[in-house]
Amino acid sequence: MQIVRTPGSARAIARTLQRPVGFVPTMGALHAGHVALVERARRENVSVAASIFVNPLQFAPHEDFEKYPRAFERDCEILAENGVDLLYAPSVERMYRPDFATSIAVGPLGDAFEGARRPGHFAGVATVVAKLLHAIEPTSLYLGQKDVQQTAVLRALVRDLDMATNVVVVPTVREPDGLALSSRNVYLDAKERSAAPSIHRALTAIAAAIAAGETDPARALAAGRGLLAEPLVWDYLAIADPLTFAERVPPASLLSSVIVAVARAGAVRLLDNLPIPSADGVDPILTPPHELPRSARTARS
């Protein structure tokens, strides 16, 4: 695995990789969810690139940028062991020069839910991912379902700016008890960790109510709202359109939606979501897997 630190060197080496190239952007502190992204990228591409960069633009002043977990050497071992060919790991100073002044506005999609609670967050995400895509020029960008509003923002970014990259959204990886994997789970104390799986149980109950025919968003949400275990409290729980992230209201159908949730455990915010398929079973969030053509598999071997 080659490790590069500047956009010029990333671009130069990425252009030597056999295509198609899958790209997995990360902020490090890797876990099985990141590995699942790399594995999917490896199955669907000849080459795989990844990045490690803790992006200050997506953190508010009161958030945990300085405390965000970092384990660069271990992360490099994980990526190399899982077949990553190129790792781009720039410094903050190299990513954002002292006179850096450009950012990407993401419009109304970035104003709801996470955008409302973390002003500027999605502009920071869109800006850094645009820079990473320009450096790597991948065939496909691999994202995790857990940050579902972020996937919608980045799909819009790629579409609106005519970027020659496919966006692939991969299912959330969970602990055996249902808790979505997150680098921030290490901040939970024992009682909070014990309560955390109740988020997924609540989402599952809401989805079951919709599958049973419930068409009113308030009644569907009520099926799960009371299942959250103490000491967790809801930040938000809603049923949203998967493209615009507008909340679903009667008489809109609840099919082809996404249940979005954040529960707070003290200062830790735990994100989760659950897609509701369309009437014909199509998932509104996830990207179906595809096989790498035989000729490409031969080139990789």
N, C-alpha and C positions, 0 to 999 in steps of 0.2 A: 504494500500500500504506500503510495506516494503522498506526502504531506506538504501542502503549499500554504503560503501565508499572504499572498498578494493577489488581487484580481487578475493582473497580467499573467502571472505564472499559472494560476488556476485555469485561465482561458487557454493558454498555450498547451498545457498538458491535457486538458479535457478534449481538445481538438485532435489529439493523437489516439484517444480511446476508440475502440471499435463500437460502432453504433448498431442498435439503439442504446442510449445511455439513460439509465434511471438515476434520479437524484433525490436524496433524503436529507432535508434540512433539519438540524437539531440544535438545541441549546445545551447539549451535553447531559451529564448525569443520566446516562443511558440505562434503560430497563428493557424488559421483554417486549414492550410496545414498540420501541424503536427497532429492536431486532426483527419484529414482524414486518415492519416497513422495508428494511433492508432485504429480508428474505423474499418478499413479494417483488421488489425491484429486481432481485437477482433472477427470479424465475422468468421475468418478462423482458429482460434486456440482456445484451451481451456484456455490457460494462455497467458498473455502479459507482457513483460519486456520492459523497456525503459532506455535510458541513457541521462544524461546531462553532457556534457564536452566540454568546449571551447578549441579546440585543437591548441596549439601554433605551432605545426609542420607544419600546413597547411597555416600559415600566413607568408608572407614575412616581413622583417624588417620595410618596409614603410607602411604596411597595418594596419588594424584597430583592432588588437588583444585586446589592452587595452580598446579601446572604444566600442568593440562589446557589444551590449545590453545584460544585464543580469537581470533576474527577478526570482530568484530561488524559492522563496516562492509561488509566483503566478503560476509558472510552475508546482510545486508540486500539487497545488490545481487542475489545469487543468488535469493533468495525473490521479490523484486519481478519479476525477469526471467521467473520461472516461474509468474507469475500468482497469487501469494498476495495476498489482499485485506486480511488483518489479521495483524499480528505482535504477540504479547504477550511482552514482555521485561522482567519485573520484576527488581528488585534482590533480593539475599539478604535485606536488612533489611526489605524490603516483603513478601517471601514468608513470612519467619519472624520475627515480632516477638520482642522480647527475652523475653517470657513464654510463647512458643510451647511447648506441652507435649503435643500430641496427635499420635499416629501410628497407622498401620493395621497390625495384625498379620496376616500372610498365611498363617499356619498351616503344616502340614507341607510344602506345596508349596515354600515358601521355605527349607526346611532342607537340601535336597539340593544337590549340585554347587556352583553359584555361592553359594548361601546358606550352605553349610557352610564355604566358604573365605572368604566375606566377610560375617561376621555383621552383621545389621542392614541389609544392602544392599537386600533386597527390601522391607522395611518402608519404607525411604527412598524407593524407587521408587514404591510404591503410594501413599504419602502425597502426594508431589508431583503424581502424575498425577491423583489424586482432586481436589486443589486446582485443577489446570489444567482439568479437565473441568467443575468447578463454575463456573469463570470464563468458559469459552467456550461451554459447553452445545452441543457439536457433535452432528450426526447420526451421524457415524462417526469413529472414532479409527484412524489409520493407523500401523502399526508394522512394523519390519523383521524378517524371519525370523532374521537373524544372532543377535540376542539372544533365542533361542528360549524359554528358561525364563522370561524377563521377559514374553514374550507370553502364556504360560500364566498367570502371576501376574496380569496385567492383565485377561485374559479372566475369571478368577475374581473379581477385584475388581468388574468391571462387573456380572457375574451376581449375586454375593452381595449387593451393595448396591443392586440394582434400578436401576442407572443407565440412563437412556434414550439409550444410545449403542451403536452397533454397533462391534465390533472387527474390523478388516481387517488381515490379515497379508500382507505383500508379499514376494516372493522376494528373497533376498540378491543384491546386486550385487557382481560380482567383477572383479578385474583380469583381463586376457587370460590370465595364467598360472594363474588359479584362486584367488588370494588374496582372501578376503572383504574388502571395503572397510571401513575403520575409521579414525576420527580418530586413533587411537593408532598407526597404521602409520608415522607420521612419526618415531616413536622408534626404529625399527629401523635398525641399521647395515647396511652393504652385505652382509655375510655372512649376517646374520639375514634380511634381505629376500630374498636368493637362496634360502634354505632354506624360507621361509614357505609357498610353494605346496604343499609336501609334506603339509601338513595336509589340504588338500582331496583330494589324491591318495589319502591313506590312507582318508578317508571314502568315496571312490568305490570303492575296492577292497573295503571292508566291505559296501557296498551291493550290489556285484556278487556277492559270496559269498552274500548272502541271496537275491538274485534267482535264483541258480543252485540254490537249495534248501537252503542251510545253515540249520539250525534251532537250533543250539547257540550261545548268545551268545559264549562264550569262543572257540570256533573261528572264528566270524565276525569277532570283533575281532582275532584273531591274523592275519587276512588283511591287515590294514592297520597294525597296531601297529608293525611293523618298518620301515615306509616313511618314518617321520619323519626328516628330514635334520638332521644336526648344524649348528649348536650347539643346536637346539631340543630340548626334552625335554617329555614328556607331563606335564601336571598331572593330567588325567583323560581317559579315553576309555571310553565306555559306550554301551549301547543302552537307552533309557528309554521308559517310557510317556509319550505326549505330553500327557496330562492331569494325571497325578500326579507325573511325573518319578521314579517308582520304577524301579529297574533291572530289566530283563527277565531272568528266570531260567527255566531249563527247568521245566516243559514249556510255558511261555507262548509263543505265536507271536511271531515277530520281525516279522511284517507289521504295518502301521499303528503303527510305532514311530518314534523319532527317534534317530539316532546323534549324540551330543553329545561335544564335544571342546574342551579347552583345552590349548594348548602354550605353554610359557614360553620367551621369548627374553630371557634376563637378567631384568630387572625387568618386562618387558612381557609381558602375558598376551594371547594371541591366541585369540579364541573362534571356533568354527565349528560347523556341524551339517548334517545331511543327513536329511530325512524319508524313511521307507520307506513306500510306499503300501500300502493294503489290497489284498486279493485282487482287488477290482473296480477298482483303480486310483485310489482316492480318496486324495488327499494329506491326512495327518492334521494338518498345520500351516497350510498356505496357504489363503487365502480366494479362491474363484473370482472373476474380474472380472465386473462387471455393467455394462450400458449405462445411461446417464442417460436417462430418458424423454424423448421428443421435445418434450413441452411444457416440460420443464425446460431442455432445450438451447436452445429458442427464447427462454426468459426470460433465460438467461445472455447470449445474443448481443444 
